[in-house]
Amino acid sequence: WAECLPLAFGDYRPLLEYLAEHRKAFRQALERLDRRYLVFVLNAYQSYLFNEILGGRLVRLASQHGFRLLTRSYRHGRFLYPQELPASLRDELAGERLSVPGFDSEVADPAVREIAEAVLAGEGIGWSDLRVRQFSGLRVHGVERAALVFPRDLVVGEPAHDELYPGRHQLTLEFFLPRGSYATLLLKRMEAVPLEATPPAPAPPAATA
């Protein structure tokens, strides 16, 4: 830990200073971080779990209904998008909400619960681990998020020279998304490529009783 200190900055420095003196006191070290930051990190992890569950759901539906998937890699995995959905399935998914896992999540659909538990098992955790017992009062509550959203009032501008990056071009997009959706994921969808053109990701292990 002492060797990490020259690289430490901001809130990380007191954490690493503590670990340099108490090498295995991880919980006490984390308690030196702002509680709001810890909640932010846990919420980000919840979003990662949601993306994995949604990806598993799409893979299963694609196999059942025969539509193609697109993928866009990122540092910790990949995002999956349907290339084109059958009209009936599109209407069904447009109203579906998936669990953003928390210790108190209740997943009524057995097929979705099986996928969610496989994702958690792949992470080496269970639902109860999201209670974070090591920190008093720090809990990760489960919520739900739409499985599929569509941008409204999409307007695509004309390509133009990018004044910030000479030699490149820019494209202006205007659209509205439902509350809780992320514009960055829409942009990644525009960069996605067919799933068959990417190396397959390892399947999560099956959940055990």
C-alpha positions as CSV (number, residue, x, y, z in Angstrom):
1,W,0.0,0.0,0.0
2,A,2.9,2.4,0.7
3,E,4.0,2.0,-2.9
4,C,0.6,3.2,-4.0
5,L,0.8,6.4,-2.1
6,P,2.7,8.4,-4.7
7,L,-0.2,7.8,-7.1
8,A,-3.0,8.6,-4.6
9,F,-5.1,11.7,-5.0
10,G,-8.2,13.3,-3.5
11,D,-10.2,11.1,-1.1
12,Y,-8.1,8.1,-2.0
13,R,-5.0,9.3,-0.2
14,P,-6.3,9.0,3.4
15,L,-7.7,5.6,2.5
16,L,-4.3,4.4,1.3
17,E,-2.4,6.0,4.1
18,Y,-4.6,4.0,6.5
19,L,-4.0,0.8,4.6
20,A,-0.2,1.4,4.6
21,E,-0.4,1.3,8.4
22,H,-3.1,-1.3,8.7
23,R,-2.6,-3.6,5.8
24,K,-5.8,-5.7,6.1
25,A,-8.2,-3.3,7.7
26,F,-10.3,-2.9,4.5
27,R,-13.6,-2.0,6.1
28,Q,-12.1,0.7,8.4
29,A,-10.3,2.1,5.4
30,L,-13.4,2.4,3.3
31,E,-15.2,4.1,6.2
32,R,-12.8,7.0,5.5
33,L,-14.5,7.7,2.2
34,D,-17.5,9.9,1.9
35,R,-20.6,7.8,2.5
36,R,-22.3,9.5,-0.6
37,Y,-19.4,8.2,-2.8
38,L,-19.8,4.7,-1.5
39,V,-23.5,4.8,-2.4
40,F,-22.6,6.1,-5.8
41,V,-20.2,3.2,-6.3
42,L,-22.8,0.7,-5.2
43,N,-25.4,2.2,-7.5
44,A,-22.9,1.9,-10.4
45,Y,-22.5,-1.7,-9.6
46,Q,-26.3,-2.2,-9.6
47,S,-26.4,-0.7,-13.1
48,Y,-23.7,-3.2,-14.2
49,L,-25.8,-6.0,-12.8
50,F,-28.9,-4.7,-14.6
51,N,-27.0,-4.6,-17.9
52,E,-25.9,-8.2,-17.5
53,I,-29.5,-9.3,-16.6
54,L,-30.9,-7.4,-19.6
55,G,-28.2,-8.9,-21.9
56,G,-29.1,-12.4,-20.7
57,R,-32.8,-11.7,-21.3
58,L,-32.1,-10.5,-24.8
59,V,-29.9,-13.5,-25.7
60,R,-32.6,-15.8,-24.6
61,L,-35.3,-13.9,-26.5
62,A,-33.2,-13.8,-29.6
63,S,-32.7,-17.5,-29.5
64,Q,-36.5,-18.0,-29.0
65,H,-37.7,-15.5,-31.6
66,G,-34.9,-15.5,-34.1
67,F,-33.9,-11.8,-34.2
68,R,-30.3,-10.5,-34.4
69,L,-28.4,-8.8,-31.7
70,L,-25.9,-5.9,-31.9
71,T,-23.2,-5.4,-29.4
72,R,-21.0,-2.6,-28.2
73,S,-18.0,-3.4,-25.9
74,Y,-17.0,-1.3,-22.9
75,R,-14.4,-1.7,-20.2
76,H,-16.3,-4.2,-18.0
77,G,-18.3,-6.1,-20.6
78,R,-20.7,-5.4,-23.4
79,F,-24.0,-3.8,-24.1
80,L,-26.5,-5.8,-26.2
81,Y,-29.2,-4.3,-28.4
82,P,-31.8,-5.9,-30.6
83,Q,-31.3,-5.0,-34.3
84,E,-34.9,-5.3,-35.2
85,L,-37.7,-6.8,-33.1
86,P,-40.9,-8.5,-34.3
87,A,-43.8,-6.1,-33.8
88,S,-45.5,-8.2,-31.1
89,L,-42.4,-8.7,-29.1
90,R,-41.5,-5.0,-29.4
91,D,-44.9,-4.1,-27.8
92,E,-44.3,-6.7,-25.1
93,L,-40.8,-5.5,-24.2
94,A,-41.8,-1.8,-24.4
95,G,-43.8,-2.3,-21.2
96,E,-41.4,-4.7,-19.4
97,R,-39.4,-3.5,-16.4
98,L,-36.4,-5.4,-15.1
99,S,-34.9,-5.5,-11.7
100,V,-32.0,-3.4,-10.8
101,P,-30.9,-5.8,-8.1
102,G,-31.0,-5.0,-4.4
103,F,-31.2,-7.0,-1.2
104,D,-35.0,-6.5,-1.2
105,S,-35.7,-7.2,-4.9
106,E,-38.7,-9.4,-5.8
107,V,-38.6,-10.9,-9.3
108,A,-41.9,-12.4,-10.2
109,D,-41.0,-13.8,-13.6
110,P,-39.3,-17.2,-13.1
111,A,-37.3,-16.8,-16.4
112,V,-36.0,-13.4,-15.5
113,R,-35.2,-14.5,-11.9
114,E,-33.2,-17.5,-13.3
115,I,-31.1,-15.1,-15.4
116,A,-30.7,-12.6,-12.5
117,E,-29.6,-15.4,-10.1
118,A,-27.1,-16.7,-12.7
119,V,-25.6,-13.2,-13.0
120,L,-25.3,-12.8,-9.3
121,A,-23.8,-16.3,-9.0
122,G,-21.2,-15.3,-11.7
123,E,-20.3,-12.4,-9.4
124,G,-19.9,-14.7,-6.4
125,I,-22.8,-13.0,-4.5
126,G,-26.5,-13.5,-3.7
127,W,-29.4,-11.2,-3.1
128,S,-28.6,-10.9,0.6
129,D,-25.0,-9.7,-0.1
130,L,-26.4,-6.4,-1.4
131,R,-27.4,-5.5,2.1
132,V,-23.8,-4.6,2.8
133,R,-23.8,-5.7,6.4
134,Q,-20.2,-4.4,7.0
135,F,-21.5,-0.8,6.9
136,S,-24.2,0.4,9.2
137,G,-27.1,1.9,7.4
138,L,-25.6,1.3,3.9
139,R,-28.1,-0.7,1.9
140,V,-28.6,-1.3,-1.8
141,H,-32.4,-1.2,-2.4
142,G,-33.8,-2.9,-5.5
143,V,-35.7,-0.8,-8.1
144,E,-37.0,-1.4,-11.6
145,R,-35.9,0.0,-14.9
146,A,-37.5,-0.2,-18.3
147,A,-36.0,-3.0,-20.5
148,L,-36.6,-1.1,-23.7
149,V,-36.9,2.6,-24.5
150,F,-37.3,4.5,-27.7
151,P,-36.1,8.1,-28.3
152,R,-38.9,10.6,-29.1
153,D,-38.7,13.5,-31.6
154,L,-35.4,12.3,-33.0
155,V,-33.7,14.9,-35.3
156,V,-30.5,14.1,-37.1
157,G,-28.5,17.1,-38.4
158,E,-26.2,17.3,-41.4
159,P,-22.6,16.2,-41.0
160,A,-20.2,19.1,-40.5
161,H,-16.6,19.8,-39.8
162,D,-15.7,19.4,-36.2
163,E,-14.3,22.7,-34.8
164,L,-12.9,20.9,-31.7
165,Y,-11.1,18.1,-33.6
166,P,-9.7,19.3,-36.9
167,G,-9.9,16.7,-39.7
168,R,-12.9,15.1,-38.2
169,H,-16.7,15.5,-38.6
170,Q,-19.5,16.0,-36.2
171,L,-23.2,15.1,-36.3
172,T,-25.8,16.8,-34.1
173,L,-28.6,14.7,-32.7
174,E,-31.7,16.0,-30.9
175,F,-34.1,13.6,-29.0
176,F,-36.0,13.0,-25.8
177,L,-35.7,10.0,-23.6
178,P,-37.8,8.9,-20.6
179,R,-36.6,9.9,-17.2
180,G,-33.9,7.5,-15.9
181,S,-32.6,6.7,-19.4
182,Y,-29.1,7.5,-20.6
183,A,-28.3,9.3,-23.8
184,T,-24.8,7.7,-23.9
185,L,-26.4,4.3,-24.4
186,L,-28.3,5.5,-27.4
187,L,-25.1,6.8,-28.9
188,K,-23.4,3.4,-28.2
189,R,-26.4,1.7,-30.0
190,M,-25.4,3.7,-33.1
191,E,-21.9,2.3,-32.9
192,A,-23.0,-1.3,-32.2
193,V,-22.0,-4.1,-34.6
194,P,-23.5,-7.5,-35.2
195,L,-23.0,-9.9,-32.3
196,E,-21.6,-12.6,-34.5
197,A,-18.7,-10.3,-35.5
198,T,-17.4,-10.1,-31.9
199,P,-15.7,-12.8,-29.7
200,P,-18.4,-14.5,-27.6
201,A,-18.5,-13.5,-24.0
202,P,-18.2,-16.4,-21.4
203,A,-21.7,-17.5,-20.2
204,P,-22.4,-16.9,-16.5
205,P,-22.5,-20.1,-14.4
206,A,-25.8,-21.6,-13.6
207,A,-27.3,-20.6,-10.3
208,T,-27.2,-23.2,-7.6
209,A,-29.8,-23.8,-5.0
